[in-house]
Amino acid sequence: MSDFYSGGWSVFIAAVTIIGLVACLVLLAIASKRKVMANDNTTGHVWDEDLRELNNPLPRWWMWLFVITVIFSAAYLTFYPGLGTYAGTFKWSSTGQWEAEQAKAHAAMAPLYAKYTAMPAAELAKDAQAMGIGERLFVNNCAGCHGSDARGSKGFPNLTDNDWLWGGAPEKIEESIAKGRNGLMPPMAAAVGTAEDVRNVANYVLSLSGGAHNNVAAQLGKAKFAACAACHGPDGKGNQALGAPNLTDKVWLHGWGEDAIAAMVNGGKNNVMPAHDKRLSAEQIHVLAAYVWNLSQSTSNLATK
């Protein structure tokens, strides 16, 4: 067991387990040899004046069933892990079984994926079987964050529109799935200035996308926006190389409005998408990326977050 802090815990668990099995046998032996405590085959305990506790021995089948369970437990702990760090003679582990099942599944699917690997995303998008596989991969691996309809939620990007933090080309989507992403915005309040300056910058950012804002505050915040331009660009259109959002559209990943933007400037944000290259094969990622790319190709899917 790899979660033990020291070898002493392993020894402790093994000792307690073995002593417990031995104690079961000892208890059974003592109980089977126990003598009658009274001449009338009772223990001497009486309730409600005439209700006496008998001291009859256990039925033989019951006793042997008890012995068999102890023997089975000892055999199980010999063949399988259970005694601390002892792996058992079969060397079985849940991780090993999962890896074997994954390898078997990948081998079975290899011929099919081999055909898809050579196909670009545009061709895969026209293949109903490939899109069906991509959908199942998405539901099993991505829907927990992005939703079963891929429209995301606050803090989780909508994959059905054309707004991409790291790029929406099929190869960029593959890269995002395989290696993961870490979208880090540091707290910028100190760089912007005072609390009033932060509010002014928030209004200027709202003005970039045509949202409701205070014109006077926006004009005052324009100069302070220079602290944000290194990532978002002087025009606020973002930088996909850094994962910096485009501030000129109406897509808001972490909430819209002066308060939400001010909170981002003050507190920053660290969004992490985990890497899937250890979970999925390169062929699976290729099909999944084509499925995700295809979700954003219909203009009817354009939406705001």
N, C-alpha and C positions, 0 to 999 in steps of 0.2 A: 504494500500500500504506500504509494508515493506521498500521501499527505501527512505521514508521520513526521513530527519535528525531530525525532531522534530515534536511534535504534532501541532505546529503552522501552519506548511505547510498544514497539513490535513484540519484544520479549514479553512484556506485561500482558498484551492481548492474547498471545499464544499460550502463556501459562494459565491465564484465567479460563480459557476455553478447554484446555486439556484437563485441568483440575475439575472443571464442571462436569465433564464426561465421566471421569473416574468417580466423582462424588455420586453421580446417578447410580452407577453400579454398586457402590458401597451401600447406598441407601436401600437399594433393592435387596441386597444380601442381608442386611440387618433386619429389614421388615419381614423377610421370609423366615427368619430364625427366631422371631419374637415369640416368647412364650405367653400362654394365656395367664392373665393376671388374676383370674378368679376361677373357682371350681366349676362354675356354670357357663364357662366359655364366653364371659363378658369382660369388658375392661374395668368394670366397677362403676362406670358412670351411669346415673339414673336421672331421667327427667320426667316431670309430670307424674311422679310417684311410681309409675310402673313401666316407663319407657327406658329399656336398657340397651346400651351400645354393645353389640356383639364384637368378637375378636376373630372373625373368620378370616382365613388366609385369602390372598388374591387368587382369582381363577388362573389356572396354568396358562391359558391362551393370552390372558392379559399380561402376565409376567413376561412371557416370551416376546410379546409385541413390544414391551418396554425394552427388552434386551436388544431386539432387532433395530429399534430406532437409534440406540446408542452405537451399535456396530455400523449402521448406515452412516451416522454422523462422522464416525472415525474414518470410514472409507472415503467419504466425500472430502474431508479435510486433507486426506492424503493425496487425492487426485486433483483437487481444485484449490484456489487460494482462499484463505480464511484464517490461517494462523499467522497473524502479523504480516511480515514481508515475504513469507514462504509462498512461492508461486504455484506449488502443486506439481505433481509429476507430469500432468498433461500440459502445463504451461499455458493454461487458458486465461484469457482476460476479455472483458467486454470490449475494450478498445481493439484488441486483435481480431475478435469476431466481426466487429463493425468494418474494420479494414479489409478483411477477407470477403465480406459480403459486397463491399463497395468495388473491390477489384473484380469480383465475379460479374457484377452488374455492368461495369465499364467494358469488360471483355465481351459481354453479350451485345452491348450497344455499339461496339467499335466499328463494325461494318457500316452501320447506318450513319454514324457521325463522320466516318471517313468521307462519305459522299458530300456531307454538308460542309466539311472543312474547306473544300475547294470552292465553295459557292460564296459570292459576296452577299452582303446584307440585302441588297435590292432584289436579288434572286431568291434568297431565303424567305423574304417577305411574301413572295408569291406562292410559296410551297406550303400547302395547308398542313401537312404532316409536321414540317419543321416548326411552324408557328404553334401547333398544338403542343409539341415538346417544349418549346420556349415558354409557353403559357404555364405548363406544369412546373418548369424550373422556377419561373417567377413566383408562382403561388407558394412553392415550398421554401424559397430562399429570400424573397424580396418583399412579399406582401405584408409581412409583420411590421415593416416600417412605412413602405410606400402605399399600402392599402391594396386590396384585391383588385381594385379598378385602376391602380397605379397613379391615382390623382394626389396621393400624399396627404399631408396635413401640416399643421404648424410645426416648423422645424424639420419637416421631411419633404423633399422636393417633389413636385408634380412632374411625372415623367411623360405626360400626354400632351404637353405644350412644347413650344420651341425655345423655352428659356433654359439654358444650360450653364451651370456654374463652371464646369471644367471642359466643356465642348460637347457637341451633340453628334459628331461624326461617329460612325460605327466603331472605328478603331479607338476613339477616345472613350466610348462607352465600355468597350472591352477592357481598356486600361483601368477604368474606374471600378469595374466589377472585380477584376483580378487583384489589383494592388490596394484597393480601398482609397479613401480620400480623408484628409484632415483639414477642414475649413476653419482656419483660426483667424478671428478678428480680435486684436488686443484692445483693452480698454483705452480709449482715446481722449477722455475728458481732460487730462492734464495737457495734452498736446493742443487741444482746441482752445482751452482757456477757462473762463468762468462758467458757472451753471447757466447764466444767461446766454453765453456764447454757444453752449451746447444746444439750447433751445433754438437759437437762430440758425445753426447748422441744420437742425432737424427740419425747420421750415424751408430752408434752401433745398434740401434733398427732396422734400415733397413737391417743390416747384419744378424740379427736373422732370417729374413724371406727370405734371399737370394736375396733381392732387390739390385738395383744399389746403390753403396755407395762408399765413400772414405775410403780405407782400413786403412790409417794412422789415420784419424780422428776417425774411429770406434774403433781402439785399445786404443786411448786416452780416448774415452768415456766409455769404458767398466768399469773402476773403478768408474766413476761418476754414472753409472747406479745403484749403490747400493742404491741411494736415491729413486729409483723407485721400488726396489725389494720387499719392504714391501707389495705392492699390487699386482704387476705383477709377483712376484716370482723371485728368483735369476736366473732362466733359461728363464724368460720372457714368460712363458706359461700361465700366468694369474691366476685368482682366482675367480671361479664362485660364491663363498660365498659372495664376495664383488662386483661382477659385473665387475671385472677388466679384460680387454680384453687379449686374447692370442696374443702376439706380434711376435710369430714365424711363423704364417701362413701369407697368402697374403690377408687377409680380413681387410679392413681399413674402419671403420665406418665414420670417419670425414675427410677423405682425405689422400692421399698417397704422400710421398716424403719428402725430408729434411725440406722444408719450412712448410709443414702441421704439421709434428711432432714437430718441434721447436715451432710452434704457440700453440700447445697443452701443451707443457711443460711450456711455458711462461704464458699463459692465463688460463689454466685449462679448464674444461668443466662441465656443470651440465645438464644432460639429464634426463627428467622426463617423465615417462609413467603413465598416470592417472589410478587410480583404477576403476574397472568396477563392483565391487560387489554391488553397489547401483543401477546400471543401468541394470544389468543382473542377473537372478536368478542363483543359484548354478548349477541347471540342465543345463541351457543354457551355462554356462561357461565350464562345463564338455564336452559338445558336441563341443563347439568352440575350446577348447584345443586339442581335438582329431583331429579336422580338421587341425589345425596349425601343430600339430605333424606329421600328415600324409604328409604334404607338403614337409617336409625335409627327407622323407624316401627313395625317389628315388635318386640314385647316379647321374642320369642325371641332377638333379637340383642343384648340387654343383656349386657354383659361387663365384666370388670375388666381394667385394664392393669397 
